[in-house]
Amino acid sequence: MSGSIGTGYGFLDTLIANANTLHQQLNTLTAQASSGHVAQTYAGLGSGAAVSLNLNPQLTALQTWQSNISQATGTMQVTQNAMTQLQQIAATFAADMPTLTSGTAQQVDSIASQAQAALAQVAGLLDTQDSGVYVFGGQDTSNPPVPSPDSILSSGFYTQINAAVAGLSANGAATTVATTLSIASSNATGTSPFSAYLSQPAAGIGQQVVQTGDGTTVSIGLLASANSNVQSTGTSTTGSYMRDLMRALATIGSLSSAQTSDPNFTALIQDTTTSLNGAVSAMAEDAGALGNTQATLTTTQTWLSDTATALTGQLSSVQDADEATTLSNLSAIQTQLQASYRMITSEGTLSLANFLPA
């Protein structure tokens, strides 16, 4: 009768089982305190698993679309900055056109020289990049729209227009205009200054797009060789304001002060003025359309952000552990587990004598 009372009555087994349960609770709470999550698996979420399984993919998609838009709006801003410079070049030479017919021979030669430099600048601007993406390249984002911008003045595009302008006196204004228009419109290798991808009809050139929703995409770019959102109109246009601008600059750059007395000179200048003014207007419209797209994307991004915030809150309610409650429970379990261990350690020393009256 003086033996241990615990083991015989299953008391030690009960203490050990209780200690194991407390140890499991301690592990769970420790993991929650460390990760901030209720559980590391869906199974551990209990009834909240269905909510987590449903909302997590939605949140991932929303975050992807937000990221897409952030990248796209950055690229669009780079495009707009380049367009501003291109518009300034076009507007500057449009303002200079009257000087070609009323100014001095020296002014004509000076403007021609400036036009050559501007043509090289335009070619360089059309190769503008944003994080390695050519913003005027359409879907061919990894190749420069103008392969050799620094050699534009020795390209077939320029030398052919130069030759046509040099033949103004012999061929007349109408033929010269038609020839330069044909050259600027051409996609032929050796004539087109653009990449192979951009040297094709506009209908075959894909624009850059960004996914903004489930199955929803938005065109975000402008093209070096074709218009994106507007049509170029007028009596002398290639259908592309960029081509028209480059044609005008190549034509002006090919002029010589010796031609100012030619009766065909004024007619050529008038056609170039008409084409250049049309390019200025079309560029402004296309840049404006791009700006509207930017504004729309910004609104969409705000909506996506608000929706993501709401979903995050719902997910947090089932996935995230309450820090204060977790730490409080962790402290309590640690205290209980220590007490349990002390009882297990002391249980072997207990006997009936400990409970009988002296």
C-alpha positions as a Markdown table, in Angstrom:
| # | Residue | x | y | z |
|---|---|---|---|---|
| 1 | Met | 0.0 | 0.0 | 0.0 |
| 2 | Ser | 3.0 | 2.2 | 0.3 |
| 3 | Gly | 3.7 | 2.1 | -3.5 |
| 4 | Ser | 3.3 | 4.9 | -6.1 |
| 5 | Ile | -0.4 | 5.8 | -6.7 |
| 6 | Gly | 0.1 | 7.6 | -10.1 |
| 7 | Thr | 1.0 | 5.0 | -12.7 |
| 8 | Gly | -1.4 | 2.4 | -11.5 |
| 9 | Tyr | -4.4 | 4.7 | -11.9 |
| 10 | Gly | -3.3 | 6.1 | -15.2 |
| 11 | Phe | -2.4 | 9.5 | -13.7 |
| 12 | Leu | 1.0 | 9.7 | -15.3 |
| 13 | Asp | -0.4 | 8.8 | -18.7 |
| 14 | Thr | -2.9 | 11.6 | -18.3 |
| 15 | Leu | -0.2 | 14.1 | -17.4 |
| 16 | Ile | 1.9 | 13.1 | -20.3 |
| 17 | Ala | -1.1 | 13.3 | -22.7 |
| 18 | Asn | -1.9 | 16.7 | -21.4 |
| 19 | Ala | 1.7 | 17.8 | -21.7 |
| 20 | Asn | 1.8 | 16.7 | -25.4 |
| 21 | Thr | -1.4 | 18.6 | -26.1 |
| 22 | Leu | 0.0 | 21.7 | -24.5 |
| 23 | His | 3.3 | 21.2 | -26.5 |
| 24 | Gln | 1.4 | 21.0 | -29.8 |
| 25 | Gln | -0.5 | 24.2 | -28.8 |
| 26 | Leu | 2.8 | 25.8 | -28.0 |
| 27 | Asn | 4.3 | 24.9 | -31.4 |
| 28 | Thr | 1.2 | 26.3 | -33.1 |
| 29 | Leu | 1.3 | 29.5 | -31.2 |
| 30 | Thr | 5.1 | 29.9 | -31.7 |
| 31 | Ala | 4.6 | 29.4 | -35.5 |
| 32 | Gln | 1.8 | 32.0 | -35.5 |
| 33 | Ala | 3.9 | 34.5 | -33.5 |
| 34 | Ser | 6.8 | 34.0 | -35.9 |
| 35 | Ser | 5.0 | 34.1 | -39.2 |
| 36 | Gly | 2.0 | 36.2 | -38.3 |
| 37 | His | -0.3 | 33.6 | -40.0 |
| 38 | Val | -2.9 | 31.4 | -38.4 |
| 39 | Ala | -1.4 | 28.3 | -40.2 |
| 40 | Gln | 1.0 | 27.4 | -43.0 |
| 41 | Thr | -1.4 | 25.2 | -44.8 |
| 42 | Tyr | -5.0 | 25.6 | -46.0 |
| 43 | Ala | -6.0 | 22.6 | -43.8 |
| 44 | Gly | -4.9 | 24.6 | -40.7 |
| 45 | Leu | -7.3 | 27.4 | -41.5 |
| 46 | Gly | -10.4 | 25.3 | -40.8 |
| 47 | Ser | -13.5 | 27.0 | -42.0 |
| 48 | Gly | -11.5 | 29.9 | -43.4 |
| 49 | Ala | -9.8 | 27.7 | -45.9 |
| 50 | Ala | -12.6 | 28.2 | -48.5 |
| 51 | Val | -12.3 | 32.0 | -48.2 |
| 52 | Ser | -8.5 | 31.8 | -48.6 |
| 53 | Leu | -8.7 | 29.5 | -51.6 |
| 54 | Asn | -11.2 | 31.7 | -53.3 |
| 55 | Leu | -9.6 | 35.1 | -52.6 |
| 56 | Asn | -5.9 | 34.5 | -52.9 |
| 57 | Pro | -5.9 | 33.9 | -56.7 |
| 58 | Gln | -8.0 | 37.0 | -57.2 |
| 59 | Leu | -5.6 | 39.1 | -55.1 |
| 60 | Thr | -2.6 | 37.8 | -57.1 |
| 61 | Ala | -4.3 | 38.7 | -60.4 |
| 62 | Leu | -5.2 | 42.2 | -59.1 |
| 63 | Gln | -1.6 | 42.8 | -58.0 |
| 64 | Thr | -0.3 | 41.6 | -61.4 |
| 65 | Trp | -2.6 | 44.0 | -63.2 |
| 66 | Gln | -1.5 | 46.8 | -60.9 |
| 67 | Ser | 2.1 | 46.0 | -61.7 |
| 68 | Asn | 1.3 | 45.9 | -65.4 |
| 69 | Ile | -0.3 | 49.3 | -65.3 |
| 70 | Ser | 2.5 | 50.8 | -63.3 |
| 71 | Gln | 5.1 | 49.7 | -65.9 |
| 72 | Ala | 2.8 | 50.7 | -68.8 |
| 73 | Thr | 2.2 | 54.2 | -67.4 |
| 74 | Gly | 5.9 | 54.7 | -66.9 |
| 75 | Thr | 6.6 | 53.7 | -70.6 |
| 76 | Met | 3.8 | 55.9 | -71.7 |
| 77 | Gln | 5.3 | 58.9 | -69.9 |
| 78 | Val | 8.6 | 58.2 | -71.6 |
| 79 | Thr | 6.8 | 58.1 | -74.9 |
| 80 | Gln | 5.0 | 61.4 | -74.1 |
| 81 | Asn | 8.3 | 63.1 | -73.3 |
| 82 | Ala | 9.8 | 62.0 | -76.6 |
| 83 | Met | 6.6 | 63.1 | -78.4 |
| 84 | Thr | 6.9 | 66.6 | -76.8 |
| 85 | Gln | 10.4 | 66.9 | -78.4 |
| 86 | Leu | 9.2 | 65.6 | -81.7 |
| 87 | Gln | 6.3 | 68.1 | -81.7 |
| 88 | Gln | 8.6 | 70.9 | -80.9 |
| 89 | Ile | 10.8 | 70.0 | -83.8 |
| 90 | Ala | 7.8 | 69.9 | -86.1 |
| 91 | Ala | 6.4 | 73.1 | -84.9 |
| 92 | Thr | 9.7 | 74.9 | -85.1 |
| 93 | Phe | 10.1 | 74.1 | -88.8 |
| 94 | Ala | 6.5 | 74.8 | -89.6 |
| 95 | Ala | 7.1 | 78.3 | -88.2 |
| 96 | Asp | 10.3 | 78.6 | -90.3 |
| 97 | Met | 8.6 | 77.8 | -93.6 |
| 98 | Pro | 7.7 | 81.3 | -94.6 |
| 99 | Thr | 11.4 | 82.3 | -94.3 |
| 100 | Leu | 12.3 | 79.9 | -97.0 |
| 101 | Thr | 10.3 | 81.9 | -99.6 |
| 102 | Ser | 10.9 | 85.4 | -98.2 |
| 103 | Gly | 14.2 | 85.2 | -96.5 |
| 104 | Thr | 17.8 | 85.5 | -97.8 |
| 105 | Ala | 19.8 | 82.9 | -99.5 |
| 106 | Gln | 21.9 | 82.6 | -96.3 |
| 107 | Gln | 18.8 | 81.9 | -94.3 |
| 108 | Val | 17.7 | 79.1 | -96.7 |
| 109 | Asp | 21.0 | 77.4 | -96.4 |
| 110 | Ser | 21.0 | 77.8 | -92.6 |
| 111 | Ile | 17.5 | 76.3 | -92.3 |
| 112 | Ala | 18.4 | 73.4 | -94.6 |
| 113 | Ser | 21.4 | 72.6 | -92.4 |
| 114 | Gln | 19.2 | 72.8 | -89.3 |
| 115 | Ala | 16.7 | 70.4 | -90.9 |
| 116 | Gln | 19.4 | 67.8 | -91.5 |
| 117 | Ala | 20.4 | 67.9 | -87.9 |
| 118 | Ala | 16.8 | 67.8 | -86.9 |
| 119 | Leu | 16.2 | 64.7 | -89.1 |
| 120 | Ala | 19.0 | 62.9 | -87.2 |
| 121 | Gln | 17.5 | 64.0 | -83.9 |
| 122 | Val | 14.1 | 62.7 | -84.9 |
| 123 | Ala | 15.6 | 59.3 | -85.9 |
| 124 | Gly | 17.3 | 59.1 | -82.5 |
| 125 | Leu | 14.1 | 60.0 | -80.6 |
| 126 | Leu | 12.2 | 57.3 | -82.4 |
| 127 | Asp | 14.7 | 54.9 | -80.8 |
| 128 | Thr | 13.8 | 56.0 | -77.3 |
| 129 | Gln | 13.8 | 53.2 | -74.8 |
| 130 | Asp | 12.2 | 52.6 | -71.4 |
| 131 | Ser | 13.9 | 49.8 | -69.4 |
| 132 | Gly | 15.2 | 48.2 | -72.6 |
| 133 | Val | 11.8 | 48.5 | -74.4 |
| 134 | Tyr | 11.7 | 50.6 | -77.6 |
| 135 | Val | 8.6 | 52.7 | -77.0 |
| 136 | Phe | 7.9 | 53.5 | -80.7 |
| 137 | Gly | 8.5 | 49.9 | -81.8 |
| 138 | Gly | 5.0 | 48.4 | -81.5 |
| 139 | Gln | 5.1 | 44.8 | -80.4 |
| 140 | Asp | 8.7 | 44.5 | -81.7 |
| 141 | Thr | 9.9 | 46.0 | -78.5 |
| 142 | Ser | 13.5 | 44.6 | -78.5 |
| 143 | Asn | 14.6 | 46.1 | -81.9 |
| 144 | Pro | 15.2 | 49.8 | -82.7 |
| 145 | Pro | 12.5 | 51.3 | -84.9 |
| 146 | Val | 15.2 | 53.2 | -86.8 |
| 147 | Pro | 18.2 | 50.7 | -87.1 |
| 148 | Ser | 20.8 | 53.4 | -88.0 |
| 149 | Pro | 19.7 | 56.8 | -86.7 |
| 150 | Asp | 23.2 | 58.2 | -86.8 |
| 151 | Ser | 23.5 | 57.3 | -90.5 |
| 152 | Ile | 20.1 | 58.7 | -91.5 |
| 153 | Leu | 21.7 | 61.3 | -93.8 |
| 154 | Ser | 23.4 | 58.6 | -95.8 |
| 155 | Ser | 20.4 | 56.3 | -95.8 |
| 156 | Gly | 18.4 | 55.5 | -98.9 |
| 157 | Phe | 15.5 | 57.5 | -97.5 |
| 158 | Tyr | 17.4 | 60.7 | -97.4 |
| 159 | Thr | 19.7 | 60.3 | -100.4 |
| 160 | Gln | 16.7 | 59.5 | -102.6 |
| 161 | Ile | 14.7 | 62.5 | -101.4 |
| 162 | Asn | 17.8 | 64.6 | -101.8 |
| 163 | Ala | 18.1 | 63.5 | -105.4 |
| 164 | Ala | 14.5 | 64.2 | -106.1 |
| 165 | Val | 14.8 | 67.8 | -104.7 |
| 166 | Ala | 18.0 | 68.3 | -106.6 |
| 167 | Gly | 15.9 | 67.6 | -109.8 |
| 168 | Leu | 13.3 | 70.2 | -109.0 |
| 169 | Ser | 14.2 | 72.5 | -111.9 |
| 170 | Ala | 14.3 | 69.7 | -114.4 |
| 171 | Asn | 11.2 | 67.7 | -113.2 |
| 172 | Gly | 9.0 | 70.4 | -111.8 |
| 173 | Ala | 7.3 | 70.7 | -108.4 |
| 174 | Ala | 4.5 | 68.3 | -109.0 |
| 175 | Thr | 6.8 | 65.5 | -110.0 |
| 176 | Thr | 9.2 | 66.3 | -107.2 |
| 177 | Val | 6.4 | 66.3 | -104.6 |
| 178 | Ala | 5.0 | 63.0 | -105.9 |
| 179 | Thr | 8.5 | 61.4 | -105.8 |
| 180 | Thr | 9.3 | 62.5 | -102.3 |
| 181 | Leu | 5.8 | 61.3 | -101.1 |
| 182 | Ser | 6.4 | 57.9 | -102.7 |
| 183 | Ile | 9.8 | 57.6 | -101.1 |
| 184 | Ala | 8.5 | 58.5 | -97.7 |
| 185 | Ser | 5.6 | 56.1 | -98.0 |
| 186 | Ser | 7.8 | 53.2 | -99.2 |
| 187 | Asn | 8.5 | 50.1 | -97.1 |
| 188 | Ala | 11.1 | 48.8 | -99.5 |
| 189 | Thr | 14.4 | 47.7 | -98.1 |
| 190 | Gly | 17.0 | 50.3 | -98.8 |
| 191 | Thr | 14.4 | 53.1 | -98.9 |
| 192 | Ser | 12.5 | 52.8 | -95.7 |
| 193 | Pro | 14.5 | 54.1 | -92.7 |
| 194 | Phe | 12.5 | 51.8 | -90.3 |
| 195 | Ser | 13.1 | 48.3 | -89.1 |
| 196 | Ala | 11.7 | 45.4 | -91.1 |
| 197 | Tyr | 8.8 | 45.0 | -88.6 |
| 198 | Leu | 7.8 | 48.6 | -89.0 |
| 199 | Ser | 8.4 | 48.6 | -92.7 |
| 200 | Gln | 5.0 | 47.1 | -93.5 |
| 201 | Pro | 1.4 | 48.4 | -93.9 |
| 202 | Ala | 0.1 | 49.9 | -90.7 |
| 203 | Ala | -2.6 | 47.1 | -90.4 |
| 204 | Gly | 0.2 | 44.6 | -90.0 |
| 205 | Ile | 1.9 | 46.4 | -87.1 |
| 206 | Gly | 0.8 | 45.4 | -83.6 |
| 207 | Gln | 0.8 | 48.0 | -80.8 |
| 208 | Gln | 2.1 | 47.4 | -77.3 |
| 209 | Val | -0.7 | 46.4 | -75.0 |
| 210 | Val | -1.1 | 45.9 | -71.3 |
| 211 | Gln | -3.5 | 43.5 | -69.5 |
| 212 | Thr | -5.7 | 45.5 | -67.1 |
| 213 | Gly | -8.2 | 42.8 | -66.1 |
| 214 | Asp | -9.5 | 39.3 | -66.9 |
| 215 | Gly | -9.3 | 39.2 | -70.7 |
| 216 | Thr | -9.0 | 43.0 | -70.9 |
| 217 | Thr | -6.1 | 44.7 | -72.6 |
| 218 | Val | -5.3 | 48.3 | -73.5 |
| 219 | Ser | -3.1 | 49.6 | -76.3 |
| 220 | Ile | -0.4 | 51.9 | -74.7 |
| 221 | Gly | 2.2 | 52.8 | -77.4 |
| 222 | Leu | 2.8 | 55.0 | -80.4 |
| 223 | Leu | 4.4 | 53.8 | -83.6 |
| 224 | Ala | 7.4 | 55.2 | -85.4 |
| 225 | Ser | 6.1 | 54.4 | -88.9 |
| 226 | Ala | 2.3 | 54.6 | -88.5 |
| 227 | Asn | -0.4 | 56.5 | -86.6 |
| 228 | Ser | -1.9 | 54.8 | -83.6 |
| 229 | Asn | -5.1 | 56.6 | -82.8 |
| 230 | Val | -5.8 | 59.2 | -85.5 |
| 231 | Gln | -5.7 | 59.6 | -89.2 |
| 232 | Ser | -3.4 | 62.0 | -91.1 |
| 233 | Thr | -5.4 | 64.0 | -93.6 |
| 234 | Gly | -4.7 | 66.6 | -96.1 |
| 235 | Thr | -3.5 | 66.9 | -99.7 |
| 236 | Ser | 0.0 | 65.7 | -99.1 |
| 237 | Thr | 0.4 | 62.9 | -96.5 |
| 238 | Thr | 1.9 | 59.4 | -96.3 |
| 239 | Gly | -0.8 | 58.6 | -93.8 |
| 240 | Ser | 1.8 | 58.7 | -91.0 |
| 241 | Tyr | 2.7 | 61.9 | -89.3 |
| 242 | Met | 6.2 | 60.5 | -88.4 |
| 243 | Arg | 6.9 | 59.7 | -92.1 |
| 244 | Asp | 5.5 | 63.2 | -93.0 |
| 245 | Leu | 7.8 | 64.9 | -90.5 |
| 246 | Met | 10.8 | 63.0 | -91.7 |
| 247 | Arg | 9.9 | 63.7 | -95.3 |
| 248 | Ala | 9.5 | 67.4 | -94.6 |
| 249 | Leu | 12.9 | 67.6 | -92.8 |
| 250 | Ala | 14.6 | 65.6 | -95.6 |
| 251 | Thr | 13.1 | 67.9 | -98.2 |
| 252 | Ile | 14.1 | 71.1 | -96.4 |
| 253 | Gly | 17.5 | 69.6 | -95.7 |
| 254 | Ser | 18.0 | 69.0 | -99.4 |
| 255 | Leu | 17.2 | 72.6 | -100.4 |
| 256 | Ser | 19.8 | 74.9 | -101.7 |
| 257 | Ser | 19.8 | 78.7 | -101.8 |
| 258 | Ala | 20.6 | 78.4 | -105.5 |
| 259 | Gln | 17.0 | 77.1 | -106.0 |
| 260 | Thr | 15.2 | 80.1 | -104.6 |
| 261 | Ser | 14.9 | 81.7 | -108.0 |
| 262 | Asp | 13.4 | 78.6 | -109.5 |
| 263 | Pro | 9.7 | 79.0 | -110.3 |
| 264 | Asn | 9.1 | 75.5 | -108.9 |
| 265 | Phe | 10.7 | 76.4 | -105.5 |
| 266 | Thr | 7.6 | 78.1 | -104.0 |
| 267 | Ala | 5.3 | 75.3 | -105.0 |
| 268 | Leu | 7.6 | 72.7 | -103.3 |
| 269 | Ile | 7.7 | 74.9 | -100.2 |
| 270 | Gln | 3.9 | 75.2 | -100.1 |
| 271 | Asp | 3.4 | 71.4 | -100.4 |
| 272 | Thr | 6.0 | 70.8 | -97.6 |
| 273 | Thr | 4.3 | 73.4 | -95.4 |
| 274 | Thr | 0.9 | 71.8 | -95.9 |
| 275 | Ser | 2.4 | 68.3 | -95.1 |
| 276 | Leu | 4.3 | 69.6 | -92.1 |
| 277 | Asn | 1.3 | 71.4 | -90.6 |
| 278 | Gly | -0.8 | 68.3 | -91.0 |
| 279 | Ala | 1.9 | 66.3 | -89.2 |
| 280 | Val | 1.9 | 68.9 | -86.3 |
| 281 | Ser | -1.9 | 68.5 | -85.9 |
| 282 | Ala | -2.0 | 64.7 | -86.1 |
| 283 | Met | 0.9 | 64.4 | -83.6 |
| 284 | Ala | -1.0 | 66.6 | -81.2 |
| 285 | Glu | -4.1 | 64.4 | -81.5 |
| 286 | Asp | -2.2 | 61.2 | -81.1 |
| 287 | Ala | -0.4 | 62.4 | -78.1 |
| 288 | Gly | -3.7 | 63.6 | -76.7 |
| 289 | Ala | -5.2 | 60.2 | -77.2 |
| 290 | Leu | -2.3 | 58.6 | -75.4 |
| 291 | Gly | -2.8 | 61.0 | -72.5 |
| 292 | Asn | -6.4 | 60.0 | -72.3 |
| 293 | Thr | -5.3 | 56.4 | -72.1 |
| 294 | Gln | -2.9 | 57.2 | -69.4 |
| 295 | Ala | -5.7 | 58.9 | -67.4 |
| 296 | Thr | -7.9 | 55.9 | -67.9 |
| 297 | Leu | -5.2 | 53.5 | -66.7 |
| 298 | Thr | -4.6 | 55.6 | -63.6 |
| 299 | Thr | -8.3 | 55.4 | -62.8 |
| 300 | Thr | -8.3 | 51.6 | -63.4 |
| 301 | Gln | -5.2 | 51.3 | -61.1 |
| 302 | Thr | -6.9 | 53.2 | -58.3 |
| 303 | Trp | -9.9 | 50.8 | -58.6 |
| 304 | Leu | -7.7 | 47.8 | -58.6 |
| 305 | Ser | -5.8 | 49.1 | -55.6 |
| 306 | Asp | -9.1 | 49.7 | -53.6 |
| 307 | Thr | -10.3 | 46.2 | -54.6 |
| 308 | Ala | -7.0 | 44.6 | -53.5 |
| 309 | Thr | -7.2 | 46.4 | -50.2 |
| 310 | Ala | -10.7 | 45.1 | -49.6 |
| 311 | Leu | -9.6 | 41.5 | -50.5 |
| 312 | Thr | -6.5 | 41.8 | -48.3 |
| 313 | Gly | -8.7 | 42.7 | -45.4 |
| 314 | Gln | -11.0 | 39.7 | -45.9 |
| 315 | Leu | -8.0 | 37.4 | -46.2 |
| 316 | Ser | -6.4 | 38.9 | -43.2 |
| 317 | Ser | -9.4 | 38.0 | -41.1 |
| 318 | Val | -9.0 | 34.3 | -41.8 |
| 319 | Gln | -5.2 | 34.0 | -42.4 |
| 320 | Asp | -3.5 | 36.4 | -40.1 |
| 321 | Ala | -3.1 | 35.8 | -36.4 |
| 322 | Asp | -3.9 | 38.5 | -33.9 |
| 323 | Glu | -0.5 | 39.4 | -32.5 |
| 324 | Ala | -1.6 | 40.5 | -29.0 |
| 325 | Thr | -3.9 | 37.5 | -28.5 |
| 326 | Thr | -1.3 | 35.1 | -29.9 |
| 327 | Leu | 1.4 | 36.4 | -27.5 |
| 328 | Ser | -0.9 | 36.3 | -24.6 |
| 329 | Asn | -2.0 | 32.7 | -25.3 |
| 330 | Leu | 1.6 | 31.8 | -25.9 |
| 331 | Ser | 2.6 | 33.0 | -22.5 |
| 332 | Ala | -0.3 | 31.2 | -20.8 |
| 333 | Ile | 0.5 | 27.9 | -22.6 |
| 334 | Gln | 4.2 | 28.2 | -21.6 |
| 335 | Thr | 3.2 | 28.6 | -18.0 |
| 336 | Gln | 0.8 | 25.6 | -18.1 |
| 337 | Leu | 3.4 | 23.4 | -19.9 |
| 338 | Gln | 6.0 | 24.2 | -17.3 |
| 339 | Ala | 3.6 | 23.3 | -14.5 |
| 340 | Ser | 2.7 | 20.1 | -16.3 |
| 341 | Tyr | 6.4 | 19.1 | -16.6 |
| 342 | Arg | 6.8 | 19.8 | -12.8 |
| 343 | Met | 3.9 | 17.5 | -12.1 |
| 344 | Ile | 5.3 | 14.7 | -14.3 |
| 345 | Thr | 8.7 | 15.0 | -12.6 |
| 346 | Ser | 7.2 | 14.9 | -9.1 |
| 347 | Glu | 4.5 | 12.3 | -9.8 |
| 348 | Gly | 6.9 | 9.4 | -9.3 |
| 349 | Thr | 7.6 | 10.4 | -5.7 |
| 350 | Leu | 4.0 | 10.4 | -4.6 |
| 351 | Ser | 2.6 | 7.5 | -2.5 |
| 352 | Leu | -0.4 | 6.9 | -0.3 |
| 353 | Ala | 1.6 | 8.1 | 2.6 |
| 354 | Asn | 1.5 | 11.6 | 1.2 |
| 355 | Phe | -2.3 | 11.6 | 1.4 |
| 356 | Leu | -2.9 | 9.7 | 4.7 |
| 357 | Pro | -3.2 | 11.6 | 7.9 |
| 358 | Ala | -0.2 | 11.6 | 10.2 |
